[in-house]
Amino acid sequence: MASVLEYTGVTKKYENKTALKNVNLSVPSGAIVGLLGPNGSGKTTLLKLASGLLHPTSGKVTVCGLPVSPESKALVAYQPDCVYLNDWMNVEQLVKMMQDFYSNFNREKALDMLSRLKISLKDKLKAMSKGTKEKVRLILTMSREVPLYILDEPIGGVDPAARDYILNTILTNTPAGSTVLISTHLISDIESILNEIIFLKDGEIIRQGNAEKTRDATGKTIDELFREEFRC
């Protein structure tokens, strides 16, 4: 299977901490991939390197064969784990902003998803519930047409109904051949949609592979394996 994202000997150090340690990783095209690990394991650092928000201390990261650069950034739709949108903006302004920033943003796709959720273009972000805000963020991200979507904790802190909508949106709105790389520690909620898994612990990859083959080989669910591996 072709690779959409490659890490070769990647180490990332901060002043007093090594977040990633000599990571070698190949993320396949056309898959939904779970980047799984406890808080502080290096997941967000790994994702930010792919999106171009951070640069490795050593090693190389490539997206679709391109080194991380302005050209590669156009191929990645990144949703961070924090709300980055201005609360005073309404949905129409947010859609317009995305359209202005990204030539690959599909306005019609975004409007269709918003309409199905009965979210008005006049609704302001600051007046929305946390779950609705997360839905709007996901709609904006998934309305870009790119080979790689990166979602950092997209279901953290929202109710089960919102989680179901988010997971369904990922499943039904990912273009054929594109990859979704999802960081989470809520394994049981997301396991059913994963094709591939990556376990990250203390900045190192300790398990990677096909989700179904891993379950068959171990006789355990991914959630059970995760709990076993990361038991305190």
LOBA-751875 format. One record per residue (C-alpha): x, y, z. Coordinates in Angstrom, 2 decimals. Layout:
BEGIN
NODE       px       py       pz
NODE        X        Y        Z
...
//
This chain:
BEGIN
NODE       px       py       pz
NODE     0.00     0.00     0.00
NODE     1.34     3.46    -0.92
NODE     2.33     5.84     1.84
NODE     0.89     9.34     2.31
NODE     3.07    10.29     5.28
NODE     6.61     9.22     6.20
NODE     8.78     9.85     9.25
NODE    12.42     8.83     8.89
NODE    14.61     8.88    12.00
NODE    12.58    11.74    13.49
NODE    13.53    13.14    16.88
NODE    11.93    16.23    18.40
NODE    13.46    17.85    21.47
NODE    12.18    20.74    23.52
NODE    14.32    22.55    26.09
NODE    14.10    19.90    28.80
NODE    12.19    17.08    27.13
NODE    12.52    14.73    24.17
NODE     9.00    14.39    22.77
NODE     9.82    11.96    19.93
NODE    12.75     9.55    19.79
NODE    14.04     8.34    16.41
NODE    10.58     7.67    14.98
NODE    10.34     5.67    11.76
NODE     6.77     5.51    10.51
NODE     4.89     4.98     7.26
NODE     1.21     5.98     7.17
NODE    -0.72     4.26     4.34
NODE    -2.94     6.01     1.80
NODE    -6.68     5.41     1.84
NODE    -6.94     4.41     5.51
NODE    -8.39     5.65     8.77
NODE    -5.47     5.47    11.16
NODE    -5.63     5.74    14.94
NODE    -2.67     7.38    16.66
NODE    -3.19     6.03    20.14
NODE    -1.42     6.82    23.37
NODE    -1.90     8.44    26.78
NODE    -1.54    12.16    27.38
NODE     2.09    13.22    27.08
NODE     3.11    10.38    24.77
NODE     4.05    12.71    21.88
NODE     0.93    12.43    19.72
NODE     0.36    16.16    19.20
NODE     4.05    16.73    18.46
NODE     3.98    14.01    15.80
NODE     0.89    15.55    14.18
NODE     2.26    19.10    14.27
NODE     5.40    17.93    12.48
NODE     3.26    16.58     9.63
NODE     1.26    19.79     9.41
NODE     4.37    21.98     9.34
NODE     3.69    23.72    12.66
NODE     6.87    22.21    14.12
NODE    10.18    21.13    12.62
NODE    12.10    18.02    13.72
NODE    15.30    18.34    15.69
NODE    16.65    15.60    13.43
NODE    15.26    13.30    10.77
NODE    12.84    13.92     7.92
NODE     9.06    14.12     7.46
NODE     7.45    13.88     4.01
NODE     3.84    14.21     2.83
NODE     3.04    12.51    -0.49
NODE     6.79    12.35    -1.09
NODE     7.30    16.08    -0.48
NODE     9.35    17.43     2.42
NODE     7.21    19.45     4.82
NODE     6.93    22.87     3.18
NODE     4.31    25.34     1.89
NODE     3.67    22.87    -0.94
NODE     3.04    19.95     1.44
NODE     0.84    22.08     3.73
NODE    -1.65    22.43     0.89
NODE    -2.07    18.64     0.98
NODE    -2.94    18.45     4.68
NODE    -6.13    19.47     6.50
NODE    -5.17    19.78    10.17
NODE    -7.60    20.19    13.06
NODE    -5.84    20.91    16.36
NODE    -7.14    19.82    19.75
NODE    -7.92    23.42    20.75
NODE   -10.54    25.79    19.31
NODE    -8.63    28.08    16.93
NODE   -11.62    29.89    15.42
NODE   -12.72    33.35    16.55
NODE   -15.82    33.15    18.76
NODE   -17.27    36.38    17.38
NODE   -17.49    34.98    13.84
NODE   -20.66    33.44    12.47
NODE   -20.77    30.29    10.33
NODE   -21.01    32.22     7.08
NODE   -17.85    34.18     7.93
NODE   -16.05    30.95     8.87
NODE   -16.97    29.30     5.57
NODE   -15.84    32.42     3.68
NODE   -12.55    32.45     5.60
NODE   -11.85    28.82     4.71
NODE   -12.75    29.49     1.08
NODE   -10.35    32.45     0.98
NODE    -7.52    30.52     2.63
NODE    -7.78    27.21     0.80
NODE    -8.32    26.73    -2.91
NODE    -9.26    23.08    -2.21
NODE   -12.14    24.02     0.14
NODE   -15.47    22.69    -1.15
NODE   -18.08    25.28    -0.16
NODE   -21.03    23.24    -1.44
NODE   -19.97    20.24     0.65
NODE   -19.71    22.41     3.77
NODE   -23.11    24.03     3.20
NODE   -24.74    20.64     2.66
NODE   -23.39    19.24     5.95
NODE   -24.36    22.41     7.85
NODE   -27.85    22.28     6.37
NODE   -28.34    18.65     7.38
NODE   -27.46    19.63    10.96
NODE   -29.78    22.66    10.79
NODE   -26.88    24.99    11.62
NODE   -27.66    28.45    10.25
NODE   -25.02    30.50     8.46
NODE   -25.98    33.34    10.81
NODE   -25.22    31.35    13.98
NODE   -22.25    32.71    15.93
NODE   -19.65    30.34    17.31
NODE   -19.83    31.85    20.80
NODE   -23.54    30.98    21.07
NODE   -23.01    27.28    20.27
NODE   -22.68    24.33    22.61
NODE   -19.30    22.59    22.76
NODE   -20.65    19.69    20.70
NODE   -21.97    21.99    17.97
NODE   -18.70    23.91    17.86
NODE   -16.84    20.63    17.34
NODE   -19.23    19.66    14.54
NODE   -18.66    23.00    12.80
NODE   -14.89    22.63    13.14
NODE   -15.01    19.13    11.69
NODE   -17.24    20.21     8.80
NODE   -14.77    22.96     7.89
NODE   -11.84    20.54     8.05
NODE   -13.49    17.71     6.12
NODE   -14.73    20.12     3.42
NODE   -11.20    20.51     2.16
NODE   -10.27    18.03    -0.58
NODE    -6.83    16.75     0.37
NODE    -4.98    13.41     0.56
NODE    -4.36    13.71     4.32
NODE    -6.66    14.77     7.17
NODE    -5.14    15.13    10.63
NODE    -7.56    15.28    13.57
NODE    -6.14    15.83    17.07
NODE    -8.61    14.60    19.72
NODE   -11.74    15.33    17.63
NODE   -14.09    13.58    20.09
NODE   -12.57    14.71    23.37
NODE   -14.98    16.45    25.73
NODE   -18.16    16.07    23.67
NODE   -21.27    14.01    24.44
NODE   -21.89    10.55    22.92
NODE   -24.36    11.89    20.33
NODE   -21.80    14.42    19.09
NODE   -19.16    11.68    19.00
NODE   -21.40     9.51    16.83
NODE   -21.96    12.38    14.41
NODE   -18.24    13.17    14.24
NODE   -17.28     9.55    13.54
NODE   -20.01     9.20    10.91
NODE   -18.87    12.44     9.26
NODE   -15.31    11.10     9.05
NODE   -16.53     7.84     7.52
NODE   -18.86     9.37     4.94
NODE   -16.96    12.49     3.91
NODE   -13.41    11.26     3.38
NODE   -12.60    11.29    -0.35
NODE   -11.66     7.93    -1.87
NODE    -7.93     7.32    -1.49
NODE    -7.45     9.93     1.26
NODE    -6.12     9.12     4.72
NODE    -7.48    10.26     8.07
NODE    -4.98    10.24    10.95
NODE    -6.82    10.54    14.26
NODE    -5.19    11.10    17.62
NODE    -7.21     9.97    20.64
NODE    -7.10     8.11    23.92
NODE   -10.84     7.23    23.72
NODE   -10.17     3.91    22.02
NODE   -13.50     2.18    22.59
NODE   -15.39     5.06    20.94
NODE   -13.32     5.06    17.78
NODE   -12.09     1.48    17.36
NODE   -14.89     0.44    15.00
NODE   -13.82     2.87    12.25
NODE   -10.05     2.26    12.36
NODE    -8.21     0.40     9.58
NODE    -4.73     0.90    11.04
NODE    -3.35     1.57    14.53
NODE    -0.22     3.21    15.92
NODE     0.61     2.96    19.64
NODE     2.88     5.77    20.86
NODE     4.50     5.62    24.28
NODE     7.06     8.05    25.70
NODE     7.85     9.34    22.22
NODE     8.40     5.90    20.67
NODE     6.22     3.69    18.47
NODE     5.64     0.42    20.30
NODE     3.00    -1.11    18.02
NODE     1.79    -0.48    14.47
NODE    -0.32    -2.46    12.06
NODE    -3.65    -3.36    10.52
NODE    -6.42    -3.18    13.13
NODE    -8.26    -6.33    12.03
NODE    -5.08    -8.42    11.73
NODE    -3.99    -7.20    15.17
NODE    -7.29    -8.31    16.72
NODE    -7.05   -11.70    14.98
NODE    -3.44   -12.26    16.04
NODE    -3.93   -11.27    19.69
NODE    -7.53   -12.34    20.28
NODE    -8.11    -8.94    21.88
NODE    -9.80    -5.70    20.93
NODE    -7.63    -2.66    20.30
NODE    -9.12    -1.14    23.46
NODE    -8.05    -4.20    25.49
NODE    -4.55    -4.06    24.02
NODE    -4.32    -0.36    24.78
NODE    -5.39    -0.84    28.40
NODE    -2.92    -3.70    28.79
NODE    -0.02    -1.76    27.29
NODE    -0.66     1.52    29.10
NODE    -1.82     0.19    32.46
NODE    -0.44     2.34    35.25
//
